Amino acid sequence: MLLLAGWGIVAAALVLLRTEASRGAFTVAGVLVEALGLVVAARGHLAPRGDRQ
């Protein structure tokens, strides 16, 4: 379901964002969000290092 919603957002953005600058900004923001999600997912699966105070 989320994949279909994501494609809907991309299709709407391509129609609504007319200039190359706004499309580029949308692309950069999307890549940054994906990278942030990857970092959060990776950190969530790391083994704990022990007690930190």
PDB file of N, CA, C, O and CB in Angstrom:
ATOM      1  N   MET A   1       0.819  -1.187   0.000  1.00  0.00           N
ATOM      2  CA  MET A   1       0.000   0.000   0.000  1.00  0.00           C
ATOM      3  C   MET A   1       0.869   1.260   0.000  1.00  0.00           C
ATOM      4  O   MET A   1       0.577   2.220  -0.712  1.00  0.00           O
ATOM      5  CB  MET A   1      -0.935  -0.007   1.202  1.00  0.00           C
ATOM      6  N   LEU A   2       1.937   1.250   0.802  1.00  0.00           N
ATOM      7  CA  LEU A   2       2.816   2.423   0.841  1.00  0.00           C
ATOM      8  C   LEU A   2       3.518   2.635  -0.485  1.00  0.00           C
ATOM      9  O   LEU A   2       3.741   3.774  -0.894  1.00  0.00           O
ATOM     10  CB  LEU A   2       3.846   2.281   1.951  1.00  0.00           C
ATOM     11  N   LEU A   3       3.872   1.546  -1.164  1.00  0.00           N
ATOM     12  CA  LEU A   3       4.540   1.673  -2.455  1.00  0.00           C
ATOM     13  C   LEU A   3       3.631   2.378  -3.458  1.00  0.00           C
ATOM     14  O   LEU A   3       4.086   3.236  -4.213  1.00  0.00           O
ATOM     15  CB  LEU A   3       4.955   0.290  -2.988  1.00  0.00           C
ATOM     16  N   LEU A   4       2.363   2.023  -3.468  1.00  0.00           N
ATOM     17  CA  LEU A   4       1.422   2.680  -4.380  1.00  0.00           C
ATOM     18  C   LEU A   4       1.254   4.152  -4.024  1.00  0.00           C
ATOM     19  O   LEU A   4       1.161   4.998  -4.914  1.00  0.00           O
ATOM     20  CB  LEU A   4       0.061   1.974  -4.349  1.00  0.00           C
ATOM     21  N   ALA A   5       1.214   4.461  -2.742  1.00  0.00           N
ATOM     22  CA  ALA A   5       1.100   5.860  -2.324  1.00  0.00           C
ATOM     23  C   ALA A   5       2.340   6.644  -2.746  1.00  0.00           C
ATOM     24  O   ALA A   5       2.239   7.791  -3.182  1.00  0.00           O
ATOM     25  CB  ALA A   5       0.901   5.957  -0.795  1.00  0.00           C
ATOM     26  N   GLY A   6       3.496   6.028  -2.615  1.00  0.00           N
ATOM     27  CA  GLY A   6       4.738   6.695  -3.027  1.00  0.00           C
ATOM     28  C   GLY A   6       4.753   7.010  -4.516  1.00  0.00           C
ATOM     29  O   GLY A   6       5.167   8.094  -4.926  1.00  0.00           O
ATOM     30  N   TRP A   7       4.302   6.059  -5.316  1.00  0.00           N
ATOM     31  CA  TRP A   7       4.246   6.305  -6.753  1.00  0.00           C
ATOM     32  C   TRP A   7       3.242   7.401  -7.087  1.00  0.00           C
ATOM     33  O   TRP A   7       3.457   8.181  -8.014  1.00  0.00           O
ATOM     34  CB  TRP A   7       3.888   5.023  -7.497  1.00  0.00           C
ATOM     35  N   GLY A   8       2.147   7.462  -6.334  1.00  0.00           N
ATOM     36  CA  GLY A   8       1.167   8.528  -6.536  1.00  0.00           C
ATOM     37  C   GLY A   8       1.755   9.896  -6.235  1.00  0.00           C
ATOM     38  O   GLY A   8       1.499  10.864  -6.951  1.00  0.00           O
ATOM     39  N   ILE A   9       2.544   9.969  -5.172  1.00  0.00           N
ATOM     40  CA  ILE A   9       3.194  11.230  -4.816  1.00  0.00           C
ATOM     41  C   ILE A   9       4.182  11.648  -5.904  1.00  0.00           C
ATOM     42  O   ILE A   9       4.238  12.820  -6.277  1.00  0.00           O
ATOM     43  CB  ILE A   9       3.915  11.103  -3.457  1.00  0.00           C
ATOM     44  N   VAL A  10       4.953  10.702  -6.407  1.00  0.00           N
ATOM     45  CA  VAL A  10       5.931  11.009  -7.464  1.00  0.00           C
ATOM     46  C   VAL A  10       5.225  11.472  -8.733  1.00  0.00           C
ATOM     47  O   VAL A  10       5.649  12.441  -9.362  1.00  0.00           O
ATOM     48  CB  VAL A  10       6.810   9.775  -7.769  1.00  0.00           C
ATOM     49  N   ALA A  11       4.156  10.787  -9.109  1.00  0.00           N
ATOM     50  CA  ALA A  11       3.421  11.173 -10.322  1.00  0.00           C
ATOM     51  C   ALA A  11       2.828  12.572 -10.166  1.00  0.00           C
ATOM     52  O   ALA A  11       2.882  13.377 -11.096  1.00  0.00           O
ATOM     53  CB  ALA A  11       2.300  10.151 -10.630  1.00  0.00           C
ATOM     54  N   ALA A  12       2.268  12.860  -9.004  1.00  0.00           N
ATOM     55  CA  ALA A  12       1.704  14.190  -8.768  1.00  0.00           C
ATOM     56  C   ALA A  12       2.799  15.254  -8.786  1.00  0.00           C
ATOM     57  O   ALA A  12       2.590  16.350  -9.306  1.00  0.00           O
ATOM     58  CB  ALA A  12       0.953  14.225  -7.427  1.00  0.00           C
ATOM     59  N   ALA A  13       3.960  14.937  -8.222  1.00  0.00           N
ATOM     60  CA  ALA A  13       5.063  15.897  -8.207  1.00  0.00           C
ATOM     61  C   ALA A  13       5.547  16.207  -9.617  1.00  0.00           C
ATOM     62  O   ALA A  13       5.856  17.358  -9.928  1.00  0.00           O
ATOM     63  CB  ALA A  13       6.219  15.364  -7.365  1.00  0.00           C
ATOM     64  N   LEU A  14       5.613  15.209 -10.454  1.00  0.00           N
ATOM     65  CA  LEU A  14       6.060  15.447 -11.825  1.00  0.00           C
ATOM     66  C   LEU A  14       5.103  16.365 -12.578  1.00  0.00           C
ATOM     67  O   LEU A  14       5.525  17.151 -13.426  1.00  0.00           O
ATOM     68  CB  LEU A  14       6.203  14.125 -12.569  1.00  0.00           C
ATOM     69  N   VAL A  15       3.824  16.262 -12.268  1.00  0.00           N
ATOM     70  CA  VAL A  15       2.838  17.123 -12.924  1.00  0.00           C
ATOM     71  C   VAL A  15       2.866  18.527 -12.329  1.00  0.00           C
ATOM     72  O   VAL A  15       2.801  19.517 -13.058  1.00  0.00           O
ATOM     73  CB  VAL A  15       1.427  16.522 -12.799  1.00  0.00           C
ATOM     74  N   LEU A  16       2.962  18.610 -10.999  1.00  0.00           N
ATOM     75  CA  LEU A  16       2.854  19.904 -10.325  1.00  0.00           C
ATOM     76  C   LEU A  16       4.139  20.723 -10.366  1.00  0.00           C
ATOM     77  O   LEU A  16       4.087  21.951 -10.421  1.00  0.00           O
ATOM     78  CB  LEU A  16       2.451  19.695  -8.901  1.00  0.00           C
ATOM     79  N   LEU A  17       5.280  20.063 -10.341  1.00  0.00           N
ATOM     80  CA  LEU A  17       6.556  20.782 -10.322  1.00  0.00           C
ATOM     81  C   LEU A  17       7.012  21.014 -11.758  1.00  0.00           C
ATOM     82  O   LEU A  17       7.549  20.115 -12.406  1.00  0.00           O
ATOM     83  CB  LEU A  17       7.639  19.991  -9.517  1.00  0.00           C
ATOM     84  N   ARG A  18       6.796  22.196 -12.232  1.00  0.00           N
ATOM     85  CA  ARG A  18       7.052  22.501 -13.644  1.00  0.00           C
ATOM     86  C   ARG A  18       8.519  22.811 -13.946  1.00  0.00           C
ATOM     87  O   ARG A  18       9.021  22.454 -15.012  1.00  0.00           O
ATOM     88  CB  ARG A  18       6.203  23.667 -14.069  1.00  0.00           C
ATOM     89  N   THR A  19       9.205  23.474 -13.015  1.00  0.00           N
ATOM     90  CA  THR A  19      10.572  23.893 -13.307  1.00  0.00           C
ATOM     91  C   THR A  19      11.575  22.812 -12.914  1.00  0.00           C
ATOM     92  O   THR A  19      11.307  21.980 -12.047  1.00  0.00           O
ATOM     93  CB  THR A  19      10.895  25.198 -12.578  1.00  0.00           C
ATOM     94  N   GLU A  20      12.709  22.839 -13.555  1.00  0.00           N
ATOM     95  CA  GLU A  20      13.768  21.878 -13.259  1.00  0.00           C
ATOM     96  C   GLU A  20      14.316  22.063 -11.848  1.00  0.00           C
ATOM     97  O   GLU A  20      14.697  21.090 -11.197  1.00  0.00           O
ATOM     98  CB  GLU A  20      14.896  22.008 -14.275  1.00  0.00           C
ATOM     99  N   ALA A  21      14.357  23.304 -11.373  1.00  0.00           N
ATOM    100  CA  ALA A  21      14.878  23.577 -10.034  1.00  0.00           C
ATOM    101  C   ALA A  21      13.994  22.936  -8.968  1.00  0.00           C
ATOM    102  O   ALA A  21      14.498  22.335  -8.019  1.00  0.00           O
ATOM    103  CB  ALA A  21      14.983  25.093  -9.796  1.00  0.00           C
ATOM    104  N   SER A  22      12.691  23.062  -9.121  1.00  0.00           N
ATOM    105  CA  SER A  22      11.795  22.468  -8.128  1.00  0.00           C
ATOM    106  C   SER A  22      11.815  20.949  -8.211  1.00  0.00           C
ATOM    107  O   SER A  22      11.728  20.275  -7.184  1.00  0.00           O
ATOM    108  CB  SER A  22      10.367  22.984  -8.320  1.00  0.00           C
ATOM    109  N   ARG A  23      11.926  20.407  -9.400  1.00  0.00           N
ATOM    110  CA  ARG A  23      12.053  18.944  -9.534  1.00  0.00           C
ATOM    111  C   ARG A  23      13.358  18.457  -8.929  1.00  0.00           C
ATOM    112  O   ARG A  23      13.394  17.398  -8.302  1.00  0.00           O
ATOM    113  CB  ARG A  23      11.972  18.523 -11.014  1.00  0.00           C
ATOM    114  N   GLY A  24      14.426  19.214  -9.109  1.00  0.00           N
ATOM    115  CA  GLY A  24      15.709  18.850  -8.520  1.00  0.00           C
ATOM    116  C   GLY A  24      15.664  18.891  -7.007  1.00  0.00           C
ATOM    117  O   GLY A  24      16.203  18.005  -6.342  1.00  0.00           O
ATOM    118  N   ALA A  25      15.022  19.917  -6.455  1.00  0.00           N
ATOM    119  CA  ALA A  25      14.883  20.019  -5.006  1.00  0.00           C
ATOM    120  C   ALA A  25      14.053  18.863  -4.462  1.00  0.00           C
ATOM    121  O   ALA A  25      14.367  18.315  -3.405  1.00  0.00           O
ATOM    122  CB  ALA A  25      14.244  21.360  -4.620  1.00  0.00           C
ATOM    123  N   PHE A  26      13.003  18.493  -5.172  1.00  0.00           N
ATOM    124  CA  PHE A  26      12.171  17.359  -4.768  1.00  0.00           C
ATOM    125  C   PHE A  26      12.986  16.070  -4.791  1.00  0.00           C
ATOM    126  O   PHE A  26      12.856  15.236  -3.895  1.00  0.00           O
ATOM    127  CB  PHE A  26      10.939  17.230  -5.690  1.00  0.00           C
ATOM    128  N   THR A  27      13.815  15.908  -5.799  1.00  0.00           N
ATOM    129  CA  THR A  27      14.651  14.710  -5.909  1.00  0.00           C
ATOM    130  C   THR A  27      15.670  14.649  -4.778  1.00  0.00           C
ATOM    131  O   THR A  27      15.848  13.599  -4.160  1.00  0.00           O
ATOM    132  CB  THR A  27      15.368  14.679  -7.266  1.00  0.00           C
ATOM    133  N   VAL A  28      16.333  15.752  -4.505  1.00  0.00           N
ATOM    134  CA  VAL A  28      17.321  15.786  -3.422  1.00  0.00           C
ATOM    135  C   VAL A  28      16.658  15.498  -2.080  1.00  0.00           C
ATOM    136  O   VAL A  28      17.190  14.736  -1.272  1.00  0.00           O
ATOM    137  CB  VAL A  28      18.031  17.152  -3.380  1.00  0.00           C
ATOM    138  N   ALA A  29      15.498  16.107  -1.842  1.00  0.00           N
ATOM    139  CA  ALA A  29      14.781  15.862  -0.587  1.00  0.00           C
ATOM    140  C   ALA A  29      14.388  14.397  -0.464  1.00  0.00           C
ATOM    141  O   ALA A  29      14.491  13.818   0.617  1.00  0.00           O
ATOM    142  CB  ALA A  29      13.533  16.751  -0.495  1.00  0.00           C
ATOM    143  N   GLY A  30      13.945  13.799  -1.547  1.00  0.00           N
ATOM    144  CA  GLY A  30      13.574  12.383  -1.528  1.00  0.00           C
ATOM    145  C   GLY A  30      14.750  11.481  -1.232  1.00  0.00           C
ATOM    146  O   GLY A  30      14.625  10.523  -0.470  1.00  0.00           O
ATOM    147  N   VAL A  31      15.886  11.777  -1.825  1.00  0.00           N
ATOM    148  CA  VAL A  31      17.096  10.973  -1.581  1.00  0.00           C
ATOM    149  C   VAL A  31      17.536  11.119  -0.127  1.00  0.00           C
ATOM    150  O   VAL A  31      17.932  10.135   0.497  1.00  0.00           O
ATOM    151  CB  VAL A  31      18.248  11.400  -2.536  1.00  0.00           C
ATOM    152  N   LEU A  32      17.471  12.324   0.415  1.00  0.00           N
ATOM    153  CA  LEU A  32      17.850  12.540   1.811  1.00  0.00           C
ATOM    154  C   LEU A  32      16.911  11.800   2.763  1.00  0.00           C
ATOM    155  O   LEU A  32      17.362  11.240   3.762  1.00  0.00           O
ATOM    156  CB  LEU A  32      17.852  14.037   2.136  1.00  0.00           C
ATOM    157  N   VAL A  33      15.625  11.792   2.468  1.00  0.00           N
ATOM    158  CA  VAL A  33      14.666  11.062   3.308  1.00  0.00           C
ATOM    159  C   VAL A  33      14.944   9.568   3.244  1.00  0.00           C
ATOM    160  O   VAL A  33      14.888   8.889   4.269  1.00  0.00           O
ATOM    161  CB  VAL A  33      13.212  11.356   2.865  1.00  0.00           C
ATOM    162  N   GLU A  34      15.240   9.050   2.072  1.00  0.00           N
ATOM    163  CA  GLU A  34      15.564   7.627   1.935  1.00  0.00           C
ATOM    164  C   GLU A  34      16.842   7.284   2.697  1.00  0.00           C
ATOM    165  O   GLU A  34      16.912   6.247   3.355  1.00  0.00           O
ATOM    166  CB  GLU A  34      15.717   7.251   0.451  1.00  0.00           C
ATOM    167  N   ALA A  35      17.844   8.143   2.611  1.00  0.00           N
ATOM    168  CA  ALA A  35      19.095   7.902   3.332  1.00  0.00           C
ATOM    169  C   ALA A  35      18.870   7.922   4.837  1.00  0.00           C
ATOM    170  O   ALA A  35      19.411   7.086   5.560  1.00  0.00           O
ATOM    171  CB  ALA A  35      20.147   8.945   2.945  1.00  0.00           C
ATOM    172  N   LEU A  36      18.077   8.870   5.307  1.00  0.00           N
ATOM    173  CA  LEU A  36      17.757   8.940   6.730  1.00  0.00           C
ATOM    174  C   LEU A  36      17.028   7.682   7.187  1.00  0.00           C
ATOM    175  O   LEU A  36      17.324   7.150   8.257  1.00  0.00           O
ATOM    176  CB  LEU A  36      16.909  10.180   7.028  1.00  0.00           C
ATOM    177  N   GLY A  37      16.095   7.210   6.401  1.00  0.00           N
ATOM    178  CA  GLY A  37      15.383   5.977   6.727  1.00  0.00           C
ATOM    179  C   GLY A  37      16.314   4.780   6.763  1.00  0.00           C
ATOM    180  O   GLY A  37      16.163   3.903   7.614  1.00  0.00           O
ATOM    181  N   LEU A  38      17.266   4.733   5.860  1.00  0.00           N
ATOM    182  CA  LEU A  38      18.236   3.636   5.838  1.00  0.00           C
ATOM    183  C   LEU A  38      19.119   3.667   7.084  1.00  0.00           C
ATOM    184  O   LEU A  38      19.403   2.621   7.668  1.00  0.00           O
ATOM    185  CB  LEU A  38      19.104   3.711   4.569  1.00  0.00           C
ATOM    186  N   VAL A  39      19.551   4.847   7.490  1.00  0.00           N
ATOM    187  CA  VAL A  39      20.370   4.988   8.697  1.00  0.00           C
ATOM    188  C   VAL A  39      19.583   4.558   9.929  1.00  0.00           C
ATOM    189  O   VAL A  39      20.106   3.836  10.778  1.00  0.00           O
ATOM    190  CB  VAL A  39      20.858   6.442   8.856  1.00  0.00           C
ATOM    191  N   VAL A  40      18.341   4.991  10.033  1.00  0.00           N
ATOM    192  CA  VAL A  40      17.510   4.625  11.187  1.00  0.00           C
ATOM    193  C   VAL A  40      17.276   3.118  11.217  1.00  0.00           C
ATOM    194  O   VAL A  40      17.352   2.504  12.281  1.00  0.00           O
ATOM    195  CB  VAL A  40      16.158   5.374  11.148  1.00  0.00           C
ATOM    196  N   ALA A  41      16.996   2.522  10.080  1.00  0.00           N
ATOM    197  CA  ALA A  41      16.780   1.075  10.025  1.00  0.00           C
ATOM    198  C   ALA A  41      18.052   0.315  10.391  1.00  0.00           C
ATOM    199  O   ALA A  41      17.986  -0.686  11.106  1.00  0.00           O
ATOM    200  CB  ALA A  41      16.304   0.659   8.627  1.00  0.00           C
ATOM    201  N   ALA A  42      19.195   0.771   9.917  1.00  0.00           N
ATOM    202  CA  ALA A  42      20.462   0.101  10.224  1.00  0.00           C
ATOM    203  C   ALA A  42      20.793   0.215  11.707  1.00  0.00           C
ATOM    204  O   ALA A  42      21.221  -0.757  12.331  1.00  0.00           O
ATOM    205  CB  ALA A  42      21.603   0.694   9.384  1.00  0.00           C
ATOM    206  N   ARG A  43      20.594   1.396  12.265  1.00  0.00           N
ATOM    207  CA  ARG A  43      20.884   1.583  13.700  1.00  0.00           C
ATOM    208  C   ARG A  43      19.933   0.773  14.562  1.00  0.00           C
ATOM    209  O   ARG A  43      20.310   0.330  15.647  1.00  0.00           O
ATOM    210  CB  ARG A  43      20.791   3.069  14.083  1.00  0.00           C
ATOM    211  N   GLY A  44      18.726   0.574  14.107  1.00  0.00           N
ATOM    212  CA  GLY A  44      17.751  -0.201  14.848  1.00  0.00           C
ATOM    213  C   GLY A  44      18.082  -1.675  14.906  1.00  0.00           C
ATOM    214  O   GLY A  44      17.599  -2.388  15.786  1.00  0.00           O
ATOM    215  N   HIS A  45      18.901  -2.140  13.977  1.00  0.00           N
ATOM    216  CA  HIS A  45      19.265  -3.555  13.920  1.00  0.00           C
ATOM    217  C   HIS A  45      20.654  -3.848  14.474  1.00  0.00           C
ATOM    218  O   HIS A  45      21.090  -4.999  14.457  1.00  0.00           O
ATOM    219  CB  HIS A  45      19.187  -4.035  12.505  1.00  0.00           C
ATOM    220  N   LEU A  46      21.352  -2.835  14.961  1.00  0.00           N
ATOM    221  CA  LEU A  46      22.664  -3.054  15.542  1.00  0.00           C
ATOM    222  C   LEU A  46      22.535  -3.669  16.932  1.00  0.00           C
ATOM    223  O   LEU A  46      21.576  -3.410  17.659  1.00  0.00           O
ATOM    224  CB  LEU A  46      23.449  -1.739  15.608  1.00  0.00           C
ATOM    225  N   ALA A  47      23.512  -4.481  17.279  1.00  0.00           N
ATOM    226  CA  ALA A  47      23.538  -5.066  18.616  1.00  0.00           C
ATOM    227  C   ALA A  47      23.917  -3.989  19.616  1.00  0.00           C
ATOM    228  O   ALA A  47      24.737  -3.123  19.310  1.00  0.00           O
ATOM    229  CB  ALA A  47      24.527  -6.262  18.690  1.00  0.00           C
ATOM    230  N   PRO A  48      23.327  -4.031  20.818  1.00  0.00           N
ATOM    231  CA  PRO A  48      23.704  -3.042  21.834  1.00  0.00           C
ATOM    232  C   PRO A  48      25.167  -3.182  22.237  1.00  0.00           C
ATOM    233  O   PRO A  48      25.702  -4.290  22.261  1.00  0.00           O
ATOM    234  CB  PRO A  48      22.813  -3.182  23.068  1.00  0.00           C
ATOM    235  N   ARG A  49      25.809  -2.073  22.551  1.00  0.00           N
ATOM    236  CA  ARG A  49      27.235  -2.078  22.915  1.00  0.00           C
ATOM    237  C   ARG A  49      27.458  -2.165  24.413  1.00  0.00           C
ATOM    238  O   ARG A  49      28.605  -2.103  24.855  1.00  0.00           O
ATOM    239  CB  ARG A  49      27.910  -0.838  22.382  1.00  0.00           C
ATOM    240  N   GLY A  50      26.429  -2.302  25.195  1.00  0.00           N
ATOM    241  CA  GLY A  50      26.581  -2.328  26.647  1.00  0.00           C
ATOM    242  C   GLY A  50      26.014  -1.068  27.252  1.00  0.00           C
ATOM    243  O   GLY A  50      25.400  -0.250  26.566  1.00  0.00           O
ATOM    244  N   ASP A  51      26.229  -0.922  28.547  1.00  0.00           N
ATOM    245  CA  ASP A  51      25.700   0.250  29.246  1.00  0.00           C
ATOM    246  C   ASP A  51      26.538   1.476  28.943  1.00  0.00           C
ATOM    247  O   ASP A  51      27.764   1.457  29.053  1.00  0.00           O
ATOM    248  CB  ASP A  51      25.653   0.006  30.756  1.00  0.00           C
ATOM    249  N   ARG A  52      25.871   2.515  28.569  1.00  0.00           N
ATOM    250  CA  ARG A  52      26.521   3.817  28.372  1.00  0.00           C
ATOM    251  C   ARG A  52      25.917   4.786  29.361  1.00  0.00           C
ATOM    252  O   ARG A  52      24.698   4.853  29.521  1.00  0.00           O
ATOM    253  CB  ARG A  52      26.355   4.337  26.901  1.00  0.00           C
ATOM    254  N   GLN A  53      26.772   5.530  30.019  1.00  0.00           N
ATOM    255  CA  GLN A  53      26.257   6.474  31.002  1.00  0.00           C
ATOM    256  C   GLN A  53      26.606   7.873  30.648  1.00  0.00           C
ATOM    257  O   GLN A  53      26.248   8.801  31.373  1.00  0.00           O
ATOM    258  CB  GLN A  53      26.772   6.161  32.364  1.00  0.00           C
TER     259      GLN A  53
END
